[in-house]
Amino acid sequence: MIVVDASVAVQWVVPEASTPLSDMLLNRVDLAAPELLLVEVANVFRKKLAGGLISAAQKGGDKGDGLRV
């Protein structure tokens, strides 16, 4: 079992941040995540949004189908 942290999970949904390792992990079935993963990912998105590194559309905030930060 491999435990995935927020930095890897964010790479799955922010295309420009993808790495070969994160891509390989996405196809695994033996992944686990800490209970706070969603909170940690929300914090990463908040920081990226505040820094202008992603738009509200990229995090899904303006469509109602994404993670609210």
Stockholm file with secondary structure:
# STOCKHOLM 1.0

chainA/1-69         MIVVDASVAVQWVVPEASTPLSDMLLNRVDLAAPELLLVEVANVFRKKLAGGLISAAQKGGDKGDGLRV
#=GR chainA/1-69 SS CEECCHHHHHHHHSGGGCCHHHHHHHTCSCEECCTTHHHHHHHHHHHHHHTTSSCHHHHTTTTTSSCCC
#=GC SS_cons        CEECCHHHHHHHHSGGGCCHHHHHHHTCSCEECCTTHHHHHHHHHHHHHHTTSSCHHHHTTTTTSSCCC
//
